[in-house]
Amino acid sequence: MWFDNHIFNLSLLFFIEVLGIINAIHAIMNARSSHGAIAWAISLVTLPYVTVPLYWILGGDTFRGYVEVYRTVDLQYQRFIQETLHGVATKYGAVLPTLLKPLQAPANAFGIPFLGGNAVTLLIDGQQAFCAILAAIDSARSYILMQYYIVHDDEIGNTIKQSLIEKAQQGVRVYFIYDEIGSHTLPDEYLEQLDEAGVQVTAFYSTKGDIRNRFQVNFRNHRKIVVVDGRTALIGGLNVGDEYLGKCAKIGHWRDTHLQIQGPAVTHVQWSFLKDWYWAIDDLPDLFWEVEKDADQDATVLILPTGPADSLPICTLFFANACHLAKQRLWIASPYFVPDEVMVAALQMAALRGVDVRILMPDKADHRLVQLASFSYYDEMLSVGVQLYRYQAGFMHQKVILIDDVMAGVGTVNLDNRSFKLNFEITAFVIDPVFVTAVTEMLQSDFAVARQVNLSELKDQRVWCQLRINLARLMSPIL
């Protein structure tokens, strides 16, 4: 009996070790980052009992099935969409200023052209953003597309729910996507009330598909999108919850930024939603695609939807390229600062060129581990002249980038590995002097209530704190 148990235990250990080796080979063959491949391979071989299940859940950075599902769309409809988007690009394609011309070819290659003829409105904090969202919903005559990472069953969540229900009862088609992980606290009753009123509501279902996809729980659909009648779109940093209106006593003031767009660029926001909707429920709603340029404004806008299903790391490539173009100013606001090696190099090179590089982060943390990891980058940034600021007047959650006096971006992308590699995200890059000036003034006000970081404050930390910071840095690829 003892001998049999011993043989069984040895066999089990051998099987697990072989499994670890097989997964280590998979990590080496498939990882996009050499550092990630090495870390996983060593862990899988030395500690397979712990690391193998973690690798199945956390190791992948490619979202399987998303592109393949789209190929099942009716060919006639595919051609209609592609011809429509091509027609919009041909009619409204914009010529970029000299500084930004290096972005033109990559954008066209990615199928995300810069489009002129748009009206853009900067929305600062929750009151402005939700007023604009509710006004857009109220104006709907044909359909509403809504997509959020987090939806709460609270005051603003119920206000939006009731607005959607009223529109559905008026005959307006309403399509609603939520991320099942981000909105895990959303009660079934909330969704049932929407469904009973005629709202078509679905989770994103990141684990949909074959058996391998059951482990895709590390991916998130982080997009925040509202589209009304194909004419108006809103995107940005705010989810649906009272905390975004500063009503959470624990958090206090919530600093965030949203954006409203009207004009040709709305077609690309709509297209991003449509692909996510088709992934979720294998159906395509009938939408409006005819657009006109705005009569009063002529802002150039690029809509950049990115995610783990991209064949290339589009988010990293575009943001890094934009950073390389900065000549005078590169200001970035992000609640999470855990950049990969490409973005670290882009920020360092900009500072070494003499660019005014500033990173605005929150002083209060809603994710302590992420904040600890961000501390580990301070030395690399400050030593080359990058200025780091920590926002003092509440929690800062905006995702904004400003390049010289030429272009500003507002969207959902955080300056971390998760946004660049693991999340489905969307950002609007705007070329318009009035809008860029508004973003500049907004960020100047934010810096005025922020504390500039001094490197000595970290060097004075105790050894235990430094150890926690370095351990958190090791986890940066999955934070």
C-alpha positions as CSV (number, residue, x, y, z in Angstrom):
1,M,0.0,0.0,0.0
2,W,2.8,2.4,1.0
3,F,4.6,1.5,-2.2
4,D,1.6,2.1,-4.4
5,N,1.0,5.5,-2.9
6,H,4.6,6.4,-3.3
7,I,4.5,5.4,-7.0
8,F,1.3,7.4,-7.5
9,N,2.8,10.5,-5.9
10,L,6.0,10.3,-8.0
11,S,3.9,9.8,-11.1
12,L,1.8,12.9,-10.2
13,L,4.9,15.0,-9.6
14,F,6.4,13.8,-12.9
15,F,3.1,14.7,-14.7
16,I,2.9,18.2,-13.2
17,E,6.6,18.8,-14.0
18,V,6.0,17.8,-17.6
19,L,3.0,20.0,-17.7
20,G,5.1,22.9,-16.5
21,I,7.7,22.3,-19.2
22,I,5.1,22.1,-21.9
23,N,3.5,25.4,-20.7
24,A,7.0,27.0,-20.4
25,I,7.6,26.1,-24.1
26,H,4.2,27.6,-24.9
27,A,5.2,30.8,-23.0
28,I,8.5,31.1,-24.9
29,M,6.8,30.5,-28.3
30,N,3.9,32.9,-27.8
31,A,4.8,35.7,-25.4
32,R,5.1,39.2,-27.0
33,S,7.6,40.3,-24.3
34,S,10.9,38.5,-23.8
35,H,10.9,39.5,-20.1
36,G,7.4,38.0,-19.8
37,A,8.5,34.8,-21.5
38,I,11.6,34.4,-19.3
39,A,9.6,35.1,-16.1
40,W,6.9,32.6,-17.0
41,A,9.3,29.9,-18.3
42,I,11.4,29.9,-15.1
43,S,8.3,29.9,-12.8
44,L,6.6,27.1,-14.8
45,V,9.6,24.9,-14.6
46,T,10.6,25.5,-11.0
47,L,7.1,25.9,-9.4
48,P,4.7,24.2,-11.8
49,Y,2.2,23.2,-9.0
50,V,1.4,26.9,-8.4
51,T,2.3,28.5,-11.7
52,V,0.6,26.3,-14.3
53,P,-3.0,27.3,-13.2
54,L,-1.9,30.9,-12.9
55,Y,-0.4,30.8,-16.4
56,W,-3.7,29.4,-17.9
57,I,-5.5,32.4,-16.4
58,L,-3.0,35.2,-16.5
59,G,-0.4,34.2,-19.0
60,G,-2.2,35.0,-22.3
61,D,-2.1,38.4,-23.9
62,T,-4.0,37.4,-27.1
63,F,-7.8,37.3,-27.0
64,R,-8.8,34.3,-29.0
65,G,-11.8,34.1,-31.4
66,Y,-12.7,37.8,-31.7
67,V,-11.3,38.3,-35.2
68,E,-12.5,34.9,-36.3
69,V,-16.1,35.6,-35.2
70,Y,-16.2,38.7,-37.3
71,R,-15.3,36.6,-40.3
72,T,-18.7,34.8,-39.9
73,V,-20.6,38.1,-40.6
74,D,-22.6,38.0,-43.8
75,L,-20.1,38.9,-46.7
76,Q,-22.6,41.4,-48.2
77,Y,-22.8,43.2,-44.9
78,Q,-19.1,43.2,-44.4
79,R,-18.6,44.7,-47.8
80,F,-21.2,47.4,-47.0
81,I,-19.5,48.3,-43.8
82,Q,-16.0,48.4,-45.4
83,E,-17.2,50.4,-48.4
84,T,-19.1,52.8,-46.1
85,L,-16.0,53.4,-43.8
86,H,-13.8,53.8,-46.9
87,G,-16.2,56.3,-48.3
88,V,-16.2,58.3,-45.1
89,A,-12.4,58.2,-45.1
90,T,-12.2,59.3,-48.7
91,K,-14.7,62.2,-48.2
92,Y,-13.5,63.4,-44.8
93,G,-9.9,62.3,-44.5
94,A,-7.8,65.1,-43.0
95,V,-4.3,66.4,-43.9
96,L,-2.3,66.5,-40.7
97,P,0.0,69.3,-39.6
98,T,3.7,68.8,-40.3
99,L,4.5,67.7,-36.7
100,L,2.0,64.8,-36.8
101,K,2.5,63.6,-40.4
102,P,4.4,60.5,-39.2
103,L,1.1,59.3,-37.6
104,Q,-0.8,59.5,-40.9
105,A,0.5,56.3,-42.6
106,P,0.3,54.1,-39.5
107,A,-3.2,55.3,-38.8
108,N,-4.3,54.5,-42.4
109,A,-2.6,51.1,-42.2
110,F,-4.5,50.3,-39.0
111,G,-7.7,51.3,-40.7
112,I,-8.3,54.2,-38.4
113,P,-7.9,57.4,-40.5
114,F,-7.9,60.9,-39.1
115,L,-11.3,62.4,-40.1
116,G,-12.1,66.1,-40.4
117,G,-15.4,68.0,-40.0
118,N,-16.1,67.1,-36.4
119,A,-17.5,69.1,-33.4
120,V,-15.8,68.2,-30.1
121,T,-16.8,69.2,-26.6
122,L,-14.5,68.6,-23.5
123,L,-16.5,67.4,-20.5
124,I,-14.8,67.9,-17.2
125,D,-15.9,65.7,-14.2
126,G,-19.1,63.8,-13.6
127,Q,-21.7,66.6,-13.6
128,Q,-20.8,67.7,-17.2
129,A,-20.3,64.2,-18.5
130,F,-23.6,62.7,-17.2
131,C,-25.6,65.8,-18.2
132,A,-24.3,65.4,-21.7
133,I,-24.9,61.6,-21.7
134,L,-28.5,62.0,-20.4
135,A,-29.1,64.8,-23.0
136,A,-27.9,62.6,-25.8
137,I,-30.1,59.8,-24.6
138,D,-33.1,62.1,-24.5
139,S,-32.4,63.3,-28.1
140,A,-32.4,59.7,-29.5
141,R,-35.0,59.1,-32.2
142,S,-33.9,55.8,-33.7
143,Y,-31.3,54.0,-31.5
144,I,-28.9,54.2,-28.6
145,L,-25.6,52.2,-28.3
146,M,-24.2,52.0,-24.7
147,Q,-21.2,50.2,-23.4
148,Y,-19.5,50.4,-20.0
149,Y,-16.9,48.6,-18.0
150,I,-18.6,49.3,-14.6
151,V,-22.3,49.9,-14.0
152,H,-23.6,50.4,-10.5
153,D,-27.1,50.0,-9.2
154,D,-27.1,53.4,-7.5
155,E,-28.6,56.9,-8.1
156,I,-27.0,57.7,-11.4
157,G,-27.1,54.1,-12.5
158,N,-30.9,54.1,-12.0
159,T,-31.3,57.5,-13.6
160,I,-29.6,56.2,-16.7
161,K,-31.5,52.9,-16.5
162,Q,-34.8,54.8,-16.3
163,S,-33.8,57.0,-19.3
164,L,-33.1,54.0,-21.4
165,I,-36.3,52.3,-20.4
166,E,-38.4,55.4,-21.3
167,K,-36.6,55.5,-24.7
168,A,-37.2,51.8,-25.3
169,Q,-40.9,52.3,-24.5
170,Q,-41.0,55.1,-27.1
171,G,-39.8,52.7,-29.7
172,V,-36.1,53.7,-29.7
173,R,-33.9,50.7,-30.1
174,V,-31.4,50.4,-27.2
175,Y,-28.3,48.1,-27.2
176,F,-26.4,47.8,-24.0
177,I,-23.1,46.0,-23.3
178,Y,-21.5,45.7,-19.8
179,D,-18.3,43.9,-18.8
180,E,-19.2,41.0,-16.6
181,I,-16.1,41.3,-14.5
182,G,-16.1,45.1,-14.1
183,S,-19.9,45.0,-13.3
184,H,-19.9,41.9,-11.2
185,T,-21.8,43.6,-8.4
186,L,-24.7,44.6,-10.8
187,P,-27.8,42.8,-9.6
188,D,-29.9,40.6,-11.9
189,E,-32.9,42.8,-11.2
190,Y,-31.3,45.8,-12.8
191,L,-30.7,43.8,-16.0
192,E,-34.1,42.2,-15.9
193,Q,-35.8,45.6,-15.7
194,L,-33.9,46.7,-18.8
195,D,-34.8,43.5,-20.6
196,E,-38.5,43.6,-19.8
197,A,-38.7,47.2,-21.1
198,G,-37.2,46.1,-24.5
199,V,-33.6,47.1,-24.0
200,Q,-31.3,44.6,-25.6
201,V,-28.7,44.0,-22.9
202,T,-25.7,41.6,-22.8
203,A,-22.5,41.0,-21.0
204,F,-19.3,41.1,-23.2
205,Y,-18.6,37.4,-22.4
206,S,-14.8,37.4,-22.6
207,T,-14.8,33.6,-22.0
208,K,-17.2,32.9,-24.9
209,G,-16.0,30.4,-27.5
210,D,-14.2,27.1,-27.4
211,I,-12.8,25.5,-24.2
212,R,-9.5,27.4,-24.3
213,N,-11.4,30.7,-24.0
214,R,-12.8,29.6,-20.6
215,F,-9.5,30.8,-19.1
216,Q,-9.7,34.3,-20.7
217,V,-10.8,35.9,-17.4
218,N,-7.8,38.2,-17.3
219,F,-9.1,40.3,-20.2
220,R,-11.5,43.2,-19.8
221,N,-13.7,45.3,-22.0
222,H,-12.8,48.7,-20.5
223,R,-14.5,50.8,-23.2
224,K,-17.0,53.5,-22.2
225,I,-19.2,54.4,-25.2
226,V,-22.5,56.1,-25.9
227,V,-23.6,56.5,-29.5
228,V,-27.0,58.1,-30.4
229,D,-28.5,57.8,-33.9
230,G,-25.0,57.5,-35.5
231,R,-24.7,61.3,-35.0
232,T,-23.3,61.8,-31.5
233,A,-20.8,59.8,-29.5
234,L,-19.4,60.1,-26.0
235,I,-16.3,58.4,-24.7
236,G,-13.8,58.9,-21.8
237,G,-12.9,57.9,-18.4
238,L,-16.2,57.8,-16.5
239,N,-18.1,54.6,-15.8
240,V,-21.7,54.6,-14.4
241,G,-21.7,55.2,-10.6
242,D,-22.3,57.7,-8.0
243,E,-18.6,57.9,-7.1
244,Y,-17.9,59.5,-10.4
245,L,-20.1,62.4,-9.2
246,G,-18.1,62.7,-6.0
247,K,-20.8,61.1,-3.9
248,C,-18.6,58.5,-2.3
249,A,-17.5,59.8,1.2
250,K,-14.5,57.5,1.2
251,I,-13.2,58.7,-2.1
252,G,-14.4,62.3,-2.1
253,H,-14.0,64.5,-5.3
254,W,-13.6,62.3,-8.4
255,R,-11.5,64.0,-11.1
256,D,-12.3,62.7,-14.6
257,T,-12.6,63.7,-18.2
258,H,-15.0,62.8,-21.0
259,L,-15.5,63.9,-24.6
260,Q,-18.5,64.4,-26.9
261,I,-18.1,64.0,-30.6
262,Q,-20.4,64.9,-33.5
263,G,-19.4,64.3,-37.1
264,P,-17.7,61.7,-39.3
265,A,-15.6,60.3,-36.5
266,V,-18.7,58.9,-34.8
267,T,-18.8,56.2,-37.5
268,H,-15.6,54.7,-36.0
269,V,-16.9,54.8,-32.5
270,Q,-20.0,53.0,-33.8
271,W,-17.9,50.5,-35.6
272,S,-16.0,49.7,-32.4
273,F,-19.3,49.0,-30.6
274,L,-20.7,47.0,-33.4
275,K,-17.8,44.5,-33.4
276,D,-18.1,44.1,-29.6
277,W,-21.8,43.5,-29.9
278,Y,-21.4,40.9,-32.6
279,W,-18.8,39.1,-30.4
280,A,-21.3,39.0,-27.5
281,I,-24.5,37.9,-29.3
282,D,-23.7,37.0,-32.9
283,D,-26.1,39.6,-34.3
284,L,-25.7,43.0,-36.0
285,P,-28.3,45.7,-35.5
286,D,-29.2,48.0,-38.4
287,L,-27.5,51.4,-37.9
288,F,-27.1,54.7,-39.6
289,W,-23.8,55.3,-41.5
290,E,-24.5,58.4,-43.4
291,V,-22.7,61.3,-41.8
292,E,-22.2,65.0,-42.5
293,K,-19.4,67.3,-41.3
294,D,-20.3,69.8,-38.5
295,A,-21.4,73.2,-39.7
296,D,-19.6,75.1,-37.0
297,Q,-16.4,73.2,-36.1
298,D,-13.8,71.4,-38.2
299,A,-11.9,69.4,-35.7
300,T,-9.8,66.5,-36.9
301,V,-10.4,63.3,-34.9
302,L,-8.9,59.8,-34.9
303,I,-10.8,57.1,-33.0
304,L,-8.3,54.5,-31.8
305,P,-10.0,51.3,-30.6
306,T,-7.4,48.8,-29.3
307,G,-7.4,45.5,-27.6
308,P,-5.8,42.0,-27.1
309,A,-7.3,40.8,-30.4
310,D,-5.2,43.2,-32.4
311,S,-2.6,41.5,-34.7
312,L,-0.1,44.1,-33.7
313,P,0.3,46.0,-30.4
314,I,-1.5,49.0,-31.9
315,C,-2.0,50.8,-28.6
316,T,1.7,50.7,-27.6
317,L,2.8,51.6,-31.2
318,F,0.5,54.6,-31.5
319,F,1.1,56.1,-28.1
320,A,4.9,55.6,-28.3
321,N,5.0,57.1,-31.8
322,A,2.9,60.1,-30.5
323,C,5.4,60.6,-27.6
324,H,8.3,60.5,-30.0
325,L,6.8,63.4,-32.0
326,A,6.6,65.8,-29.1
327,K,8.9,68.8,-29.4
328,Q,7.9,71.1,-26.5
329,R,5.3,69.5,-24.3
330,L,4.2,66.0,-23.4
331,W,1.6,65.9,-20.6
332,I,-0.1,62.7,-19.6
333,A,-2.7,62.1,-16.9
334,S,-3.4,58.6,-15.8
335,P,-4.6,57.0,-12.6
336,Y,-2.3,54.1,-13.0
337,F,1.4,54.4,-14.0
338,V,2.9,51.0,-14.7
339,P,4.3,51.5,-18.2
340,D,6.0,48.8,-20.3
341,E,9.6,49.1,-21.5
342,V,8.5,50.7,-24.8
343,M,6.7,53.5,-23.1
344,V,9.4,54.0,-20.5
345,A,11.9,54.5,-23.3
346,A,9.5,56.9,-25.2
347,L,9.1,59.0,-22.1
348,Q,12.8,59.0,-21.2
349,M,13.8,60.0,-24.8
350,A,11.3,62.8,-24.9
351,A,12.7,64.2,-21.6
352,L,16.2,63.9,-22.8
353,R,15.3,65.8,-26.0
354,G,14.3,68.7,-23.7
355,V,10.5,68.2,-23.9
356,D,8.5,69.3,-20.9
357,V,7.3,65.8,-19.9
358,R,4.8,65.6,-17.0
359,I,2.9,62.6,-15.6
360,L,-0.1,63.4,-13.5
361,M,-1.2,60.6,-11.1
362,P,-3.5,60.4,-8.1
363,D,-2.2,60.8,-4.6
364,K,-5.0,58.6,-3.3
365,A,-4.9,55.0,-4.6
366,D,-7.9,52.8,-5.3
367,H,-5.5,49.9,-6.1
368,R,-2.7,49.8,-3.6
369,L,-0.7,47.1,-5.5
370,V,-0.7,49.2,-8.7
371,Q,0.4,52.3,-6.8
372,L,3.3,50.3,-5.2
373,A,4.4,49.2,-8.7
374,S,4.3,52.7,-10.0
375,F,6.7,53.8,-7.3
376,S,9.4,51.5,-8.8
377,Y,9.4,53.7,-12.0
378,Y,10.0,57.0,-10.2
379,D,13.8,56.7,-10.3
380,E,13.8,55.9,-14.1
381,M,11.6,58.9,-14.8
382,L,13.0,61.5,-12.4
383,S,16.6,60.8,-13.3
384,V,16.2,61.9,-16.9
385,G,14.0,64.9,-16.2
386,V,10.4,63.5,-16.4
387,Q,8.3,65.4,-13.9
388,L,5.9,63.4,-11.8
389,Y,2.9,64.9,-10.0
390,R,0.4,63.5,-7.6
391,Y,-3.1,65.0,-7.6
392,Q,-4.2,66.2,-4.2
393,A,-7.8,67.3,-4.6
394,G,-9.5,63.9,-4.5
395,F,-9.0,60.8,-6.7
396,M,-7.9,61.4,-10.3
397,H,-9.1,58.9,-12.9
398,Q,-8.8,60.8,-16.2
399,K,-6.9,59.4,-19.1
400,V,-5.6,62.3,-21.1
401,I,-2.5,63.0,-23.3
402,L,-1.4,66.4,-24.6
403,I,1.3,66.7,-27.3
404,D,2.7,70.3,-27.8
405,D,-0.1,72.7,-28.8
406,V,-1.2,70.4,-31.6
407,M,-3.0,67.3,-30.4
408,A,-4.8,66.0,-27.3
409,G,-6.2,62.6,-26.6
410,V,-9.1,61.6,-24.3
411,G,-10.3,58.1,-23.7
412,T,-10.1,54.9,-21.6
413,V,-6.4,54.0,-21.9
414,N,-4.3,54.0,-18.6
415,L,-0.6,54.2,-18.8
416,D,-0.1,50.6,-17.8
417,N,0.4,47.1,-19.3
418,R,-3.3,46.1,-18.7
419,S,-4.6,48.9,-20.9
420,F,-1.9,48.5,-23.5
421,K,-2.1,44.7,-23.8
422,L,-5.0,43.1,-22.0
423,N,-8.0,45.5,-22.2
424,F,-10.3,46.5,-25.0
425,E,-9.9,50.3,-25.0
426,I,-10.9,53.4,-27.0
427,T,-9.3,56.8,-27.3
428,A,-10.1,59.9,-29.4
429,F,-7.1,62.0,-30.6
430,V,-8.2,65.5,-31.5
431,I,-6.4,68.1,-33.6
432,D,-8.2,71.4,-33.0
433,P,-6.7,74.6,-31.5
434,V,-9.7,75.5,-29.4
435,F,-10.0,71.9,-28.0
436,V,-6.2,71.6,-27.3
437,T,-6.3,75.0,-25.5
438,A,-9.1,73.8,-23.4
439,V,-7.2,70.6,-22.5
440,T,-4.1,72.6,-21.7
441,E,-6.0,74.9,-19.3
442,M,-7.7,71.9,-17.7
443,L,-4.4,70.1,-17.0
444,Q,-2.8,73.4,-15.8
445,S,-5.5,73.6,-13.2
446,D,-4.9,69.9,-12.3
447,F,-1.2,70.5,-11.9
448,A,-1.9,73.5,-9.7
449,V,-3.5,71.2,-7.1
450,A,-0.9,68.5,-7.4
451,R,2.3,67.8,-5.5
452,Q,5.5,67.3,-7.5
453,V,7.3,64.2,-6.5
454,N,10.8,64.3,-5.1
455,L,13.0,61.3,-5.5
456,S,14.3,61.6,-2.0
457,E,10.9,60.6,-0.5
458,L,11.3,57.2,-2.0
459,K,15.0,56.8,-1.1
460,D,14.1,57.5,2.5
461,Q,11.7,54.5,2.6
462,R,12.5,51.6,4.8
463,V,13.9,48.3,3.3
464,W,10.5,46.6,3.8
465,C,8.7,49.2,1.8
466,Q,11.3,49.0,-1.0
467,L,10.9,45.2,-1.1
468,R,7.1,45.6,-1.5
469,I,7.6,48.1,-4.3
470,N,10.0,45.8,-6.1
471,L,7.7,42.8,-5.7
472,A,4.8,44.8,-7.0
473,R,7.0,45.7,-10.1
474,L,7.4,42.0,-10.8
475,M,3.7,41.7,-11.2
476,S,3.4,44.7,-13.5
477,P,2.7,42.6,-16.7
478,I,-0.7,41.6,-15.2
479,L,-1.7,44.6,-13.1
